[in-house]
Every structure is written in structure tokens, then in C-alpha cells.
């Protein structure tokens, strides 16, 4: 079914009002909110990419590189739905540093006993 729009005459000017189509699209502030609420990333910036297979991909950089040294990647399969966005980057845990910390604490405890 086609919609026809009635032209309006304003003085000697003919104006035709066409309906505007509002396009919903995932905005950067939604990604920033997701990072803030769901990760330990102190966000520096967000870059948006459009992969060939559709959707969006957001690459973020974090100020504190302890948990996300390479930043956080978020993919959104549907350009119009925030709920389609998923965090793809796993938090980094440096277990070897904890082992080192425990051995240093053990060494200090041994020294205190002497």
C-alpha cells in the first residue's frame, strides 16, 4: 500500500512533507555503559567497526591494563538492538603473579620466625 503525501502551498512555495524514518542504531554511550557495568575496564576510548557479515564490532582501550591489556571487544549481531551485544574479551588473571606474591609472603614469614 503506497502512501501519498498532499503537497502544501505556502505562498508561492510548494512544499511536500515526507515522513522521516527514524533509524535506531546502537550508540556509543550504550557500549560505554556496558563496559562500566560489566567489566573492570577504566575506559579510555571506543572505536566502532562494521564487519562484512553485518552488525557492529566495538574495540575499546582501557587505562588500567591489569585485567584487559589488549582492551575489550564487544560484538553486536543486530545493529538496532543493544541486547544483541556481547563482551567477547575475557578478563585476564595472572596466576603466576599470585604464586610469586605468596612465595614472597612465605619468605617474609620465615624471616620473622627467626
Helices and strands as residue ranges (DSSP letters): E 8-10, E 13-15, H 28-38, E 43-49, E 56-62, E 72-76, G 82-84, E 85-87, H 95-113
